[in-house]
Amino acid sequence: MLLLNRRRISAKELSERFEVSLRTIYRDVEAINQAGIPVVSFAGLSGGYEIMDQYRLERQFLSLEELQSIIVGLKGIRSTVGDQEVGNLLDKVGALVAKSEQNTAARLDDQLIIDMNPWRRGNEDKEKLTTLRNAIKESRQITFQYVSSQSEQSVRTTEPMSIVAKGFGWYLYGYCLLRQDFRIFRLSRMKEIEVLPETFERRTEAVGPLHYGWGKSDPSTLITMVLHAQQSIQAQIEDYFQPKQIAYQPDGSMLITAQQPDEPWLLGMLLGLGPGVRVLEPAHLAAAIKEKAEKIVQLYS
């Protein structure tokens, strides 16, 4: 796989990569040749091994563009996880691209970049992700300190099921032994994660609650919200709301009608829009925004 992905690689570099002797590398390269893969040897300071340009592994029905989509996705995952397994998989997928196509593949690689690494939290989240992935693989319970969206602190013991990348963050989905139910935990709010010796049997119904939990709110908790927004915050409004929810007015302002969960985070989102937006309906939401704003003013008075 390395020979297919590299123009030329020395025996010394191969021995260091796989932590074997040079003698083992010589023997393995000979075995590859005998298997019908055309490895060419070059002597001298810039010498090494390479595979003939037109050779590639059979990739069956995958086009170059489809292979490149896989590579782009894997690179995006590796930017956060930093896992050797992902690196090895990239080597294998990249080896399916013929050397004669690699210049084209490099151009395609620049056209779409996925970086799932959260802003300012890269190394910290990588460590958490590594710990959680190992716990999931080994079916081990974990314990951690958690701060909810209402700033309530608790210690949770959980059967970890899945790691989820959603929106601007990473989440853990698992069965919480404290709540005796499936829960979704935001990674940035999890502290002092410890993998326990206790193991668990993965619950057969684990996937269903996860799919239900994302984007499906209880209809009884939804409110119909009407906002009036100034043209100065058009970009923020269009970032958050769907086009069908926005009615553009002749003066450039916008009327937004949308159903939203009546939860504490909604106040923070609206306050984040600043004086450029006004809540017209419902009255209790407008009153809550006013109360929050008055408390903020008192902090600076």
C-alpha positions, 0 to 999 in steps of 0.5 A: 500500500505504501509503495502504491501511494509513494513515488519511491520509498527507501528500504530504511524508511520501510524498516522504520515504518514497520519496525522490522530489520532491513533483511525482512524488508528485502525478503518481503519485497521479493515476496511481493515481486513473486506475487506478480506486483512489479516492484522496481529497485533503484540504487544510490542516494536517492534509491529505493523501491517503487511500483511501475506507474501503470500498476494499481490494485483492482478497484472494481466499479469505483471511479476516481471521483468516488475514491477521492470522496472516500479519501476526503471523508477519511482525512476529515475524520483523521483531523479530529481522531488522529487514529493510526487505524484511519491512517492505515485505511487512507493508505489502502484506499489511496493505493487504489488510485493508479499512479498515472491518476495521482495528479488528477486526484491531487487536484480533486483533493484541493476542491473539497476539504473537511475539517471536523476539528472543533475550534480551539479544542483540538488536542483536548477533544482528541484525547477524549475521543480516543478514550471513548472509542476504546471504551466502546470497542471494549464494551466498558462502562465509563464515568465522568463529570457532566454539566448540563445545558442548565449548568447542573453538575452531576457524575454519570456512569454510562454504557457508551454506544456511539460517538457522533459529530453533529453541527459544531461539536462532538457528542457521546451517545449512550445508556445512562445508568443514573437516568436509566435511559439513553442520553446524548452528552456533549463532549465539551461538557464531559470532564474527568472521563474514566474507563471502568473495569465493568463491561456491558452487553450492547443493548439491541435497541441502542440505534433507535433512540439515537435517530429519534433524539436528533431533530425530533422534538416533542410537539408539545414543547414547540412554540411558534415564534415570530421575529422581526430582524433588521437587515444588519443581521441578515447573514446570521438569520440566514445561517440559522433559519430556513429560507421558507421561514423568512419573509423579506420586507420592502425596507430590507428587514425580515419577518421570521416565523418558525417552530422552536423548542421552548427550552433555555438555549433558545433565549441564549440564541436570541440574545446572541443576535443582539438588538437587531432582532425583536420577538413579536410572539409569543409574549412569554418569550419576549418577556423572558428576553426582556428579563434576561436583558435587564439582568445583563444591564444591572451587571454593568450599571 
